[in-house]
């Protein structure tokens, strides 16, 4: 079976391609905090040579429990 490749900008993601880190905030709280967290991830992943995709939820409805917050 042929692997499905998903492209996110210039990053390709598939089981048979190199590791890509998806990371970020559980829920977006503010633009400033999101940018600071993203900048930290970018600094570290660039040093390690790891492709990085920022991810975060914008809505608490994405959480699995109404009592998460």
Secondary structure as UniProt FT lines:
FT   STRAND          6..8
FT   TURN            9..10
FT   STRAND          11..13
FT   TURN            15..16
FT   STRAND          20..27
FT   HELIX           31..48
FT   STRAND          51..57
FT   HELIX           60..62
FT   TURN            66..67
//
